[in-house]
Structures are given as C-alpha cells and as structure tokens.
Amino acid sequence: MKSNYEKLGKYIRIVDERNTADKKENLLGVSTQKVFIESIANTIGTDFTTYRLIKRGQFAYVPDTSRRGDKIGVALLDHVDEGMISQAYTVFEVTDENSLLPEYLMMWFRRPEFDRYARYMSYGSVREIFSWEDMCDLELPIPHIDKQREIVAEYNTILYRIDLNNGLIQKLEETAQAIYKQWFVDFEFPNKNGEPYKSAGGEMVESELGEIPAGWKVESLGNLIEYKKGCAFKSTDYQDTGVLIVRVSNFTNKSIDINDCVRIAENKAKLYSQYRLQTNDIIIATVGSWPDNPASIVGKVVITPQLANNALLNQNAVRLRAKKNIAQLFVYYRLKGTGYSDYVVSGAQGSANQASVTLDHLFGFKIIVPDGRDDLFQGLNKLNENVNAIITENHYLSQLSNLLLSKLATVAD
C-alpha cells in the first residue's frame, strides 16, 4: 500500500433506514453512468415499507455485478434531499466529512480502474457479488481535506461547464424545432415581403395531409433520401483503437456518444467504406425496445455529430442522406418532430423485449416538402453548426475530467 493509501472501511458505514412510513415518491435506481435516475420498475402491488431510504450525501451500490456490463452501479445522492431505493441496494455514508469528502470518494468510484477492481473481486457461482467487505477493503489515497476540496472544485468546474453546454444545446434544439414548426407546419414562413405566409393570405391548396402552400407537395420519406443499412461487424474484430463503430446502444437523445463506441483496425475499416458516416447523416434504429424503454427504442432518430464523421455504422440501424433537391436538416427535424415516432411504433413487430421495423414502413412516412426555398433552410443549418461545436467542446471537457480522475491514483498531500 502506498504511503497515503488507506482502506475505505475506516471512513464509511452502512445505513439501513427502512421506509416504514410507506412513502411512494422519489423511487430511484442507479444507472450505468453512476447517477441516480427515476426508477422504471413495475411497482404494482409492491410493499414499499421494505424499501430503503437514502438521503442527500449518502451512497448506494448494487453488490450483484452479474450481467451489469463493465460498470459497477454506485452513485452519490446529491440532487434531492431524500429518495427511496430497492432493498437490493446497499446504502452507506462517510462517517466523517472532515476526513473524506463524499464528492471526492465519488470521483474515485467513477474511475474505470475501480470498475475493473470491483469486477475482479466479485465472486459467486450463480451471481457474482462485490460484497461490503470487498468495498471496505478497497484502498485509495486519502489526501488532506483541503487537497480533496481543491480536487473536487476543479472537477466540478468542468462538470458545470458541460452542464451549461448541455443547456445551450437544448435551447438551440428547441429554437430549431420552433422555427421548423412555424415555417413548415404552421406555414408562417416569410413570404417575399417578409410577412408570415399563411397569415398574410398566401395561397393554400388541398393535399392528402390537409391544406399546404401552393407549389408545395407531399412525398414519402423514401423518395427524399438515399439509404444504407448498417453492417453486422464481428465482435472479434473490436479493439480499443482505430475507427469508431456506431451501435444503437451509442445513441443519445439526439446524437451519438462516441466515448462508448467500439473500434476496428484502420486496415479492416477500409473494407467497409460503404458503411461510413458523414457529419449530419440521419440514423434510425430498426431494432430496439418498445417505447417503455426510451434508451434504445425502435425507430429512434439521431443525427451524426462532427465527432463521428467517418465512423462505421453497425447493424440494426439505417443511414439516411437527403437527395440533392432537399435539405438534410429539414428531413431530420421532421423526423424528430410530432408523429414519426408513433408512426414507426405502429408498424413495429416483435416480442415483449425487442421490436423491429421494416424499411418499407420506415420510409412510407409522408412529409410535406417546400418548393425549393433554400433560404428557409439556412437558419436550421446555422443552429446545427453551433450544436456541433458545443458537442465537440463537451467531448474534450469530458476527456479532461477523465484525466483528472486518472490522476487521483498519484495525488499527494
């Protein structure tokens, strides 16, 4: 053990406060991102009095590490004063925050080295368990409390900037959606005099989707795009370096998380050039869960960020590129708008756990297409450029935060 390394058991203790008041609000779970999330478990008929209470500043972790991937489910409650959690979790707290900051300990839990340690120490024939004794035997550096505060403050500054950027992205996306609705749904785009078209008496004609501006038309999605299905790469070709492979599991709400992508050697990637992605390519999941699990829902639509340019697309997804007479972002925002998700799910088939959808159904969706007013697309393009720039900044900020986590192993007093 290094000179400033100590066993964690000296600083933590189990907390076992049961929900005897039968509260039913703030039912929480722990995600693989090591944060608390609202539980999606079926609780019909559940006896909540057996559940554990957890309070701000306390931790929870899942001793059972079987079938949970490479990350150990552990998190620090810091966004609400009190929550309720399944009895499958172990709740614990730091005994003296003048000796060990909970936020500093949580930084240690976020290190991939901790996950590898916990998986290595897990044991059991039916279920692999990372026991409380194993947790207490964990060795980590405990510098002076002032040093801990300094490290936590530096780390939180980066996280704050990432959160701020995520807020900016959300605002830009909301603005883009509002513009799209005003111009291409409500038909209040600026006419030649700069007035809102429909309100100013612009000519409207009937179509199969109702009234639309004169000169506009209704087209099936399949007539507006060219597509390429993803490739079924061999998992034996995956490696830590090389060209990114984008899987459905890498989809975020609107984009792609490249930090969790697998890779393939550059020389092998050349054999799959037809599956390359370009910035702003639209990707749709053709296989996934039903809507009650939005993390990987069938029909989920994302757009390729600049960071994933030249990545390869894996199976269970399809790449869309708009034909030259229509704007890429126009198609993207229509598919992210009202109606398309419900349309996809209406044609999906499968078991209770997994659904799939055919390309014929995906591409049968009807879209109202403008009459070549390229000027209407420029605002969407500019907004998306700003979103891409912020996503790129967040990527490098995340790398910086990971660097800080890696340096915890060598921190000195």
HELIX and SHEET records of a PDB file:
HELIX    1   1 LEU A    8  LYS A   10  5                                   3    
HELIX    2   2 PHE A   48  THR A   50  5                                   3    
HELIX    3   3 PRO A  102  PHE A  109  1                                   8    
HELIX    4   4 PRO A  112  MET A  121  1                                  10    
HELIX    5   5 TRP A  132  ASP A  137  1                                   6    
HELIX    6   6 ILE A  145  TYR A  180  1                                  36    
HELIX    7   7 LYS A  181  VAL A  185  3                                   5    
HELIX    8   8 LEU A  221  LEU A  224  1                                   4    
HELIX    9   9 SER A  235  ASP A  237  5                                   3    
HELIX   10  10 VAL A  248  ASN A  250  5                                   3    
HELIX   11  11 ILE A  258  ASP A  260  5                                   3    
HELIX   12  12 GLU A  266  ALA A  269  1                                   4    
HELIX   13  13 LYS A  270  TYR A  275  5                                   6    
HELIX   14  14 PRO A  294  SER A  296  5                                   3    
HELIX   15  15 GLN A  306  ALA A  308  5                                   3    
HELIX   16  16 GLN A  328  LYS A  336  1                                   9    
HELIX   17  17 TYR A  340  SER A  346  1                                   7    
HELIX   18  18 LEU A  359  LEU A  362  1                                   4    
HELIX   19  19 ASP A  375  SER A  406  1                                  32    
HELIX   20  20 LYS A  407  THR A  410  5                                   4    
SHEET    1   A 2 TYR A   5  LYS A   7  0                                        
SHEET    2   A 2 GLU A 139  PRO A 141 -1                                        
SHEET    1   B 4 ILE A  12  ILE A  14  0                                        
SHEET    2   B 4 THR A  90  VAL A  94 -1                                        
SHEET    3   B 4 PHE A  59  TYR A  61 -1                                        
SHEET    4   B 4 VAL A  74  LEU A  76 -1                                        
SHEET    1   C 4 PHE A  36  GLU A  38  0                                        
SHEET    2   C 4 LEU A  27  VAL A  30 -1                                        
SHEET    3   C 4 GLU A  82  ILE A  85  1                                        
SHEET    4   C 4 ARG A  52  LYS A  55 -1                                        
SHEET    1   D 2 MET A 204  SER A 207  0                                        
SHEET    2   D 2 GLY A 210  PRO A 213 -1                                        
SHEET    1   E 2 LYS A 217  SER A 220  0                                        
SHEET    2   E 2 LYS A 366  VAL A 369 -1                                        
SHEET    1   F 4 ILE A 225  LYS A 229  0                                        
SHEET    2   F 4 ALA A 317  ALA A 322 -1                                        
SHEET    3   F 4 ILE A 282  ALA A 285 -1                                        
SHEET    4   F 4 VAL A 301  ILE A 303 -1                                        
SHEET    1   G 3 VAL A 262  ILE A 264  0                                        
SHEET    2   G 3 VAL A 243  VAL A 246 -1                                        
SHEET    3   G 3 LEU A 312  LEU A 313  1                                        
SHEET    1   H 3 VAL A 287  GLY A 288  0                                        
SHEET    2   H 3 ALA A 355  SER A 356 -1                                        
SHEET    3   H 3 GLN A 349  GLY A 350 -1                                        
END                                                                             
